[in-house]
Each structure stands twice: as structure tokens, then as C-alpha cells.
């Protein structure tokens, strides 16, 4: 029985609009052609940083992957798909759950289910992503602690609301919106005070 050729999607990205993806796409087209794979579509993000999670063409690719419109995603280099380890791994795991293979044509990355090292690769990348997340959290906590020591207000400022002013304006016939705008406070807070006074 002759195996059906794989249907592939190409993903390319450049960070600035004055660059183009011609070289990336040429290499990937050649790679697919040499293996007899058919091209489904090319997804090209121009002028988008790899650190950005939401890129229009990457989002479209992931939706099409979920719908199983192709069998394999080809990328030129890992950093074209994403610079954040956590985001890269999240997308890889999604592709894996959709049954879509991910392959980087210039580097030794291939998540083919028949390749025993691919499972190990996914596990190692997931561990690295978890480590990256914990390091970011640790840096954020340290930054907040240092800021507090310097007297910097972290988070929202506590707003003290004078309920007597709220009720006085309410008795004068002001609406909740007008009271909130006059006192520069949240409408929900005004509503709560008025409701509690009426109870």
C-alpha cells in the first residue's frame, strides 16, 4: 500500500516590516518537495516579535491545526516560532494534542511520534518552560519586595469612600453614575452603599 504524502503547513516570521521571509520559505518549500510532501498553506507573520504570544498568522495556523487541515508544521528555526520557552512549549503541546507533527528544517527538532527522542524532547522543553516561569515569578516577587522597601505603592491604592457623602448626593436625587463621577469612585461601590442604607 502506497503511503499518502503528508500535507504540510509552513510558518515563517520576521521581526520588522523591512525584512522578508523569502529565504525561510524557499528552504522549507525545498525540504517539503524533497520528501514529496504537499503544501497546504504558508503562514507568514511580518513585523512581529517572536516574544509576542498573539501573532495573526500563528493564531490562524493553530486554529487550522486544531481542525486537522494538515499533518505537519514546518518552521525554519526554533526562534521563528517563538522566543519564549513557555509559549513555544505551549504551542508544541497543542500541536501534539491535535496529532500534528512539528519540524524545524535547519535544526534537529522533530516531534514525529515514531521518533523515540521526540517524547524526551517535549518533556525536556516542558521542564525548561516550567523553570523559566518560576524564575520570572521569583524576579517579580523580588521586584515587588524591593519596591515596597523604597516606599513604592504596589497594586491598587485603597480608596476610602465617605458613605455619608454618597448618601447625601443620593438623597438629592443624583443617579449612581452621577455620584460615582462626582466623587471619582467606582459605580459598584456607590450601588453597594445605597443598597446597604436602604436595607
N, C-alpha and C positions, 0 to 999 in steps of 0.2 A: 504493500500500500504506500503510495506516494504521500509524503507529508505536505500539508498545505503551508505555503510560505507565510512567515509571520507578517503581521500588519504593524507598522511602526509609526510612532509619533516622534518628531524632532523638537527639542526645546533649545532655544538659543537666547542669549541675553547680553546686552551691553549697557554699561552704566550711563553713558552720555549720548545725546542725540547726534553728535558729530561723528560717532563711530558706527560701524555696521557689522552685521553678523555673517557676511558672505563667507569668510574663511571657515567659521564654525559649521555653517550649513553645508558647504562643499565637502568637508571632511566626513560629516555624518551621512550625507547622501551617498558618498563613495563607499562608506562602511556597510550601509544597508544594501547597496547594489551588489557588492562583492559576495554577500551572503544570500542574495536572491530574495530579500525581504521587500515587501510592497510598502509604499509610503501612504499613510492615512492623511496626515496633516503636518504642517510646520507651525509651531507656536513661537513667536518672536517678541520679546519684550525689549524695546529700545528706550534708553534713558531711564532705566530703573535699577536702583541699587540692589545687590544681592542680599543685603541685610533687611530689605523690606519684605514683610510677610505677604502682603497683598499686592500681587502684580497681575495685571489684567489677563495676560496670556497664560500665565502659570495657573491662575484660577480656572480659566477655560479648559486647560489641559487636565486638571484634576477632576473637573466635572465630567469630561469625556471619558476619563479613565474609570470613573465610578460607573459609567454607563457601559463599560467594556467595549468601547468603539475601536480599540486597538489592543495589541498583545504586549508591546514593549515600548518603553520610552528611551530614546537615545539623547544623550547630552554630551557636549564636547569636553567639559571639565567639571569637576565637582563644584567649584566656586561659581559656575554659571547657574547652577540650580539653586544654590543658597549659601550664604556665608555664615549664617548662624547654624551651629551644630544642631541645636534643639529643633529649629524649623526644618532643616534638611532631613533629620531623622523622622520627624512627624510626617512629612510628605512621603518618605520612603516606606514607612509603616503603613500609610494609607494605600499606596500603590500595591504593596504586598498583600494587604487585606482584599483588594479588588482583583487579585490574581494577575497583576501587571508586573512584568519584569522591568528593571531599571538598569541601564548600561551606560557607562561613561567610556566613550570611544578612545580617549587618549590616556586613560588611567585604568588600573586593574580593579575596576568596580563593576560587578555584575551580580545581580540578585536572582539569577536563574535558580529555580527550585531544585534542579538536577545537580547544581554545583554545591557540594557539602560546605565549602568555605563561605558561601553566601549567608547561611544561618549565623555563622560565627561573626561575620562582618556586621550584620544587623544588630547582634547582641552587643558587640564592642561599641558601635556607634551610639546605641541607646544608652549605654553606661557613660560614655563621654558626654552625651547630651544632658544626662541627669547631673553629672559632675558640674557642667557649665551652669546649669540652672541654680544649683546650690551655691556656687561661687558668686553668682550675681546677687542672690538673696543675702548672702553674707556681707557683700560690699554695700548693699543698700542699707542693711541694719547698722553697719559701722558708720555709714554716712549720716544717718538719722541721729545716732548717738552723739557723734561729733558736733552736729548742728545744734542739738539740744544743749550741749555744754557751752556753746557760744551764745546761747540765748535766742536762737532762731526758733520761731513758731513753726512746728511741723503739723501738717494736716490742717483741717478747717479750724478757724477761730471759733471759740464758743461765743454764741450770740446771746446776750442776756436780754430777754424781752420783758418789757414793763406791761403786764396784763391789764393794769388799770387804764393805761393809755389806749390799749386795744379796745377795751370795753367802752370807754368814753366816746371814742370815734364811732363805735358800732351803735351806741345809743343816739348819736347824732344822725343816724341814717346812712352812714358810709357803708359801701359794699366791702366784702372781704378783699377783693382786688385793690380797691382804693386804700384800705387800711394798710395792706401789705406794701403798697408803693409809697405811702406817706411815711411809714416807719422803717422802710427798707428791710423788711423781713419776709420770710417765706410765707406764702398763702396758706400752706398746710398748717403752719404754727398758729396763724390767726384763726383759722377754722377750728382748731383744737381748743383754743382759749374761749372762743364764743360758744362752742358746743358745751364745754365744761361749765360755763357760767349759767347756761340755760337748763342744765340738768338738775 
